Amino acid sequence: MFATRMRYGLKYWRLAIHLLFKTKHFGVNNRWWSSQPSSIGWHWYRIVLGIVTVVPIWRNYQSMKVRSCLGWLPEAECIALGFKPKA
């Protein structure tokens, strides 16, 4: 399962960074040159504070796991990543 997560992470590293650190211009459809930043994006000082205190980053990781099982990813990928147990 760890190898599956690593392969998936390498394939979608931009999305993972965007969801973990809540960047404004680093999502899948949201490039740095975009005139409209992500609605969930944080300012740089909140990102730094989140890295220093760790707790917000951990909550973002948990939120990413929950979102993946709510339809953001196909169910087979969610099960393969270990976020959802096999029924």
N, C-alpha and C positions, 0 to 999 in steps of 0.2 A: 504494500500500500504506500510506503514511503517513496518508492521509485515512481509510482503513478503520480503522486503529488508533485514530485520534483519535475517530471516531464511536463505536467500541466502548468506548473509555475513558470517554467522556462518558456513555454509557448505563449502564455498570457501574462508576462511579467509586468507590462504597462498597467493592465487592469488591476492586478494585485497591489501594486504601489499606489494607484489611485484610490482604491478602496481602503487600504490600511492607513494611509497617511492623509486621506481626504484632500488630495491636491486639486487645484482649480483647473489646471490645463493639462492633465496627463491621462485622462480616461481614454476609452476606445475611440469614441467619436469626438473627443475634445482635445484638439492639438494646441500647442502653446501659442499659435498664431490666431486662434479662434477669438472672435470679438465678444462672444458670450461665454463666460466661464461656467463651470459646473455649479449647479445649485447646492450641492452638498460640500463644496470645497471650503477649506479653511484658509485663513490668512497664514503667512509664513510663521508668525510668532506663535500661533496656536499649534502648528505642526511641531515646532521646536519644543514647546511646553509638553506636548503629547509624547515626544521622544524621551524627554527628561523624566517625566513622571510615569511612563510606561502604561499606566492604567487606561488612558483613552485609546492607545494603540491596541491593547488587549481587547477592549470592548469593540473596536472596529473589526478585529479578526473574528470575534464571535458573531457579530452582525453579518459579516461576509459569509460565514458558514450557514447561518439561518437563511439569508437571501438566496443562497445557491440551491437550497431545498424548496424554496417557494416558487420556483419556476424560472429563475434567471439562467439556470443550467438545465440541460436535459436530465431526466431522472437517472438514466444509466450512468452519466458522468458524476452525478452527486453520490451515487452508491459506490462507484469506483474510487472516488476520493475519500470514502469513509465518513462522509458527513451524514449519511442516512443509512440506517441498517436495512439489510435485505428483508423484504416482507415474507 
